[in-house]
Amino acid sequence: MNATETIRNEYLAFGHPFSLPSLILVGLACLAIMLGTLYRERRVLGRRTTLAFSALRIVAVATVFWMLLAPTNVLEESTTTRKAVVMVADASASMTIVDPQGSADDRRWFTVENEEQSNAAIGRAIALTDRAIAAMGIAHRELSDSIAELQQHGTQQEVNDHLARSSRAVTRARGHLAELADLSPGLEPSVDRETDVASLLRRLNGLLESPEFDSLADLADALNRGGAPKEMGWREGLPDLTARVVTTRRVFQELATQLVSSDDLSSSAPASDLAIFRGRSRSERLANYLDHFQRSAGEAIDQSADLRWSAFASGSQDFSGDSDATRFLKGLRDREDVPRQTDLSSALRHVQQLAQRQPIAATFVLSDVAHNHSEAAGPTQIAAQLKDTPVYMVPIGNPSRLRDVDLVSVSAPTVAMRNDDVVIEAHLGIYQCLGETCTIQLLRDGEVVDFRNVLVDSDSESRSIRFDQRVSEIGRETFQIAVQPVDGEMTTENNFDEIEINVTRSDIKVLLADEMPRWEYRYLAQLFRRDPKVELDELLFHPRQIATGRREPSGTFPVTVDQWNQYDVVILGDLPVEHLPVASQESLIKYLRSRGGTLIMIAGDRSMPQNFVDYPLKDVVPVRPIDAGVADATNYAFRVTEAGRSHAALMIGETEQATRDAWDFVNRFSPLHKVSRWRTPLPTARSLIAAVPRESALIEDADAIRESAFLCWQPVGRGRAVYLSGPDTYRLRFLRGDRLHYRFWGQLMRWAIASDLSAGDRTVRIRTGKSLYETDSVIDVEVELNDADGEPVVRDDLDDDALSLQVASADTQREVPLSADPERPGVYRAELRSLPPGVYQAEPKGSLIDTLRATESAEPSAQPDDPIATFTVQADLPAELVDTRCNRVLAGQLAELTGGQVLPPTAIEEVLALTDLEPVVTHHVGRQPLWLRWRYLWLVFGCLQVEWIVRKWRGLS
């Protein structure tokens, strides 16, 4: 059915200011005079000329007469546009949940479907109270709109309409209160409850039956009749009247709360009615209500407005009628493809699109309001654009978490050294398990190695459970956390999680070198000397040369790759170029690329890194100077970046929360005093800690954080180059003793020597960042190719036949192209996205791989390993089925932004009764004057001119 109908009526009208008889008399008189003069000249003119002149004069007079009549072509268009009432139902997976009996506002849903039940007096009272609350809510909105119109100098008609609607809403609330008073003797609550209910009813009677509301009705009547109100200061009294409406609505809400509580304490007869909801899902409850709504109110709405039906989950869809909508909702529980996301934004955006085609009188969204679509715009942003389209939220479902033990997350260090004691912490959310004991187990490779019993103290609480474990095997250690299910738990799919720790060897060989014994050098030397896991060699050149360990005989830096390979980590301070010769720099870079070592550079005032601009070491420095126009500050605040928050090198606490707290503590009490101007990260670098002037407004600016690094790193072949833009980490010793300083450098060292868990041989190697990935994570796969001499294989023109990545699981297999890493010769990368949960194997394929592996296999002693990387994509339990609470807070926000309300189902018809559903009628009258045309004037002059020309031609007077 077309929402807009247009009726057109076209006719001719005359707009002259004269009366028609007088106009005719004047015209006939003029015509008689003109013809009379010709009649007197008939003997001179001749018969034919007289007739011709008569015709010309008749045409001229008739034309003038036509113009004096002012004829106008009138086109009247009357457009009638029907309004729409939109019913939007939630059809996501959470709507298949069966709420425990009595936990999801069952009395209201029963009452609205079974109004004829004789034993539902308490339900009838609750419904009347809900309707009165909705009516007073509309009265408040209309009064507020009338005040706004007055303040903005709106039209008097708009003010009158708002006041009239407000008065009507108050009148309906009075009627509901009268019915409640008649029902109150039959409610049969307990004595205490009866006293409370009676007291509230008396209070409401005093509020509603008051002169203030009587004056509102008189004011609305007087304004609608076009008369002047009796009270002169009625405009100033509107804010006080609004406050009284708010108070009355709040008392009605208190009454509703008391009635619901009375229902809980009443006899078992009403409770037996509610047994119909046992085993009924939210969608089935919703379908039954919509079917009842169509029978009770649908036909009345259809007489003046269009009733539209739609459903939404991760997207929206329309239905042709209520039968299609109810059939869809009733079958929702049996479907296997129910979307596991609720996107309220899509529902509101759909309403917005409907409003562009047809005016919407009211929209009712029936949902648990559990918006969990992460990629969509927030629903409040869309709701803010719907101010002329009121959205009434009808929450459905349990406002509390169902009985469940939710393993929210597990935290542990991602890197540890062999024989380290690590802390594995499980974070639990426990709901509706008061007085019970939950068992949390720690497993290693499927076997229980530790457990904790937790006594639950409340119906909703969060717990953190800590396990201490020693990791003794080098490689990847995998632990599992399992929560033993409790009876009646909503789901057990959120009772298990897995975590992986990369265990490195237990010794670190470090070369620490600097020009002078700066504080940073001194504290690092003392720290590493005390650590039994660190084998330290030192190089210091001033004020006297110090060389220890392998550097003692020569007193210089290594000059070959094999000499550099004696160290796992090389730490360079503010060294001048003459102490680090070019040969040492070149071999150091080759050591990083081919042997996988780690270089840490600590910036200084004199040399590092600015003096190495024209030397090989500059190729591995991960920063460039900041802009020359940026002034230096005296104090810098640092910010751990998004990448740094979860990075193993910054794990200075035993748990993730302890780490966040520790870095916040450091930032407050140990500012950075000076940083090098060389601190803007290169595109290939990863910034972990940013340095921003503490006094500047840029301290929270995203661009400033991105462009100014205190700690960053970049890959160099198989190795890493780490950069600190200031020698200030020693200040960590001034906070909480030596613990933070020790933890920071200990974690940085562990990450630096983390085991290379790649697979393959010396010509073809493949690695992934982790072996366990969450759903929707990006899996970064690297393939490293070297020839028989260990040199990187660089190909810029590779096609899929020469090199590709084969990714296979139990039931799928696909080929993914590999692209060369421009910063790392011989390294080819692929990013895998949107992989479904499962175990995968990634293996490089192609003619280039076959050639390289054939070369490796040709050596007699070679036993090449297959270059296959195995990783697991874990199933991500959707929040839609974990947290099934009804979000009434969000419902209130959306309703307030659009001018609607949060309604129980018992109040929907009340809102419709107070909503203007009459079609929008517009009239347009188009007038086109027919006499304002030059041709009529030319016709008059033409007739007169012809007569004049003939007279002159024939010599007549």
Secondary structure, DSSP 4 states (H G I P E B T S, - for coil): --SEEEEEEEEEEE--SS-HHHHHHHHHHHHHHHHHHHHHTHHHH-HHHHHHHHHHHHHHHHHHHHHHH-EEEEEEEEEEE--EEEEEEE-SGGGG--PPTTSS-HHHHHHHH-TT-TT-HHHHHHHHHHHHHHHHHHHHHHHHHHHHHHHTT--HHHHHHHHHHHHHHHHHHHHHHHHHHHHGGG----HHHHHHHHHHHHHHHHHHSSHHHHHHHHHHHHHHTT---S-TTHHHHHHHHHHHHHHHHHHHHHHHHHHHHHHHHS-HHHHHHGGGGTT--HHHHHHHHHHHHIIIIIHHHHHHSEEEEEEESSSEEEESSHHHHHHHHHTGGG-S---S---HHHHHHHHHHHHHHS-EEEEEEEE------SSSPPHHHHHTT-TTS-EEEEE-S-SSPPSEEEEEEEE--SEEETTEEEEEEEEEEEES-TT-EEEEEEEETTEEEEEEEEE--SSEEEEEEEEEEEE-SSEEEEEEEEEPPPTT-S-STTSEEEEEEEEE-S-EEEEEEESS--HHHHHHHHHHHH-TTEEEEEEE-SSS-EE-GGGTTT-S---SHHHHTT-SEEEE-S--GGGS-HHHHHHHHHHHHHH--EEEEE--SSSTTGGGTTSGGGGG--EEEPPTTPPP-S-EEEEE-HHHHT-GGG--SSSHHHHHHHHHHHHHH--B----SEEEEPTT-EEEEEEEETTSGGGG-HHHHHH-EEEEEEEETTEEEEEESSS-GGGGGGSTTTHHHHHHHHHHHHHHT-----EE-SSEEEEES-SEE-TTPPEEEEEEEB-TTS-B---SS--TTTSEEEEE-SS-EEEEE-EE-TTSTTEEEEEE-SPPSEEEEEEEESHHHHHHHHHHHTSTT--PPP--EEEEE-----HHHH-----HHHHHHHHHHHT--B--GGGHHHHHHTS--S-EEEEEEEEEESS--HHHHHHHHHHHHHHHHHHHHTT--
